[in-house]
Amino acid sequence: MSFKEISAGGIVYRHVQNQLQIQLITDRYGKISFAKGKREPGETIEETALREIVEETGVTGRIVQPIDIIAYTYQHPQHGNVDKEVHYYLVESVSGDLRAQVEEIRGVAWYEPKEAWEKQQKSGYDNNDFILEKGLKLLGLEV
């Protein structure tokens, strides 16, 4: 009997003077990633994504559409094998000022899409490549 865990997060974007910008976080391990976290009881997966984005980055977003789901299994000390699903959404930044939740992450910033892609390639997690690529495609960009 494997334990199931659901997390959700998003690729957050905004337009500043007709420039598209993508939000990336630096996680506690110093890796580039996207704001995400575990679903709490009674939440929809969309609510989880938006709550985690606000908590980790200070930005209130609006879900535009789902991007994809990353699924993997990891070993948990108590539960043994955990089947983890991370649901990613394309999220438009609506309001708020960037403020990293220092207990959870090291930093958060906005990047031009090309720079965001380069950072992901250099310092991101491999299984996030296609999430960012798909997110950028949904925004009309080819990487």
Secondary structure, 3 states (H helix, E strand, C coil): CCEEEEEEEEEEEEEECCEEEEEEEEECCCCEECCEEECCCCCCHHHHHHHHHHHHHCCEEEEEEEEEEEEEEEEECCCEEEEEEEEEEEEEEEECCCCCCCCCEEEEEEECHHHHHHHHHHHECHHHHHHHHHHHHHCCCCC
